[in-house]
Amino acid sequence: MFEQLKHLVWKIALRSLHASLEQWLETHALQLPRNTREELAKRFGTSPETIDAINQALKTRAIQEFHKFGGNHPK
C-alpha cells in the first residue's frame, strides 16, 4: 500500500514538473530576443520573419523531442 502511494506521489510530482518545464521552454528558453532575431536576419541576409519561422520550427521540434523524452505527460 505504501509503495503504491509513493509511486502515485512521484507520478503527480513528475507530471507537474514536466508541465512547468514545458511551459518554461516555450515561453523563455526557446525564445529568441528581438535584437538577436534582427542580428541574425542581417547576418544571413534575410528578413526577421524568416528567422521567426525558423525559430518556430526549431521550437516545435524541440517540444516534440521533449515529449518523447518525458513520456508526453498531459498537462
C-alpha positions as CSV (number, residue, x, y, z in Angstrom):
1,M,0.0,0.0,0.0
2,F,2.8,2.4,0.9
3,E,4.7,1.7,-2.3
4,Q,1.5,2.4,-4.4
5,L,1.1,5.7,-2.6
6,K,4.7,6.6,-3.0
7,H,4.5,5.8,-6.7
8,L,1.4,7.9,-7.1
9,V,3.1,10.9,-5.3
10,W,6.1,10.6,-7.6
11,K,3.9,10.4,-10.7
12,I,2.0,13.5,-9.7
13,A,5.2,15.4,-8.9
14,L,6.8,14.4,-12.2
15,R,3.7,15.4,-14.2
16,S,3.7,18.8,-12.5
17,L,7.4,19.3,-13.1
18,H,7.0,18.2,-16.7
19,A,4.2,20.7,-17.4
20,S,6.2,23.5,-15.7
21,L,9.3,22.7,-17.6
22,E,7.5,22.6,-20.9
23,Q,5.9,26.0,-20.2
24,W,9.3,27.5,-19.4
25,L,10.8,26.0,-22.6
26,E,8.0,27.5,-24.7
27,T,8.0,31.0,-23.0
28,H,11.6,31.6,-22.1
29,A,14.3,29.1,-23.2
30,L,13.3,28.7,-26.8
31,Q,12.5,32.3,-27.5
32,L,15.0,34.5,-29.4
33,P,15.1,38.1,-28.3
34,R,14.1,40.7,-30.9
35,N,17.6,42.1,-31.2
36,T,19.0,38.6,-31.8
37,R,16.5,37.9,-34.5
38,E,17.3,41.2,-36.2
39,E,21.1,40.5,-36.0
40,L,20.6,37.0,-37.4
41,A,18.5,38.4,-40.2
42,K,21.2,40.9,-41.2
43,R,24.0,38.4,-40.8
44,F,22.2,35.9,-43.2
45,G,20.7,38.4,-45.5
46,T,17.1,37.5,-44.8
47,S,14.1,39.0,-43.1
48,P,13.3,38.9,-39.4
49,E,10.1,37.0,-40.4
50,T,12.2,34.2,-41.9
51,I,14.2,34.0,-38.7
52,D,11.0,33.9,-36.8
53,A,9.7,31.0,-39.0
54,I,13.0,29.1,-38.5
55,N,12.8,29.7,-34.7
56,Q,9.2,28.5,-34.6
57,A,10.1,25.3,-36.5
58,L,13.0,24.6,-34.1
59,K,10.9,25.3,-31.1
60,T,8.2,22.9,-32.3
61,R,10.8,20.2,-32.9
62,A,12.4,20.8,-29.5
63,I,9.0,20.5,-27.8
64,Q,8.3,17.3,-29.8
65,E,11.6,15.8,-28.6
66,F,10.9,16.9,-25.1
67,H,7.6,15.0,-25.2
68,K,9.4,11.9,-26.5
69,F,11.9,12.2,-23.7
70,G,9.4,12.9,-21.0
71,G,6.8,10.4,-22.0
72,N,4.3,13.1,-23.3
73,H,2.6,13.6,-19.9
74,P,-0.7,15.5,-20.2
75,K,-0.9,18.9,-18.6
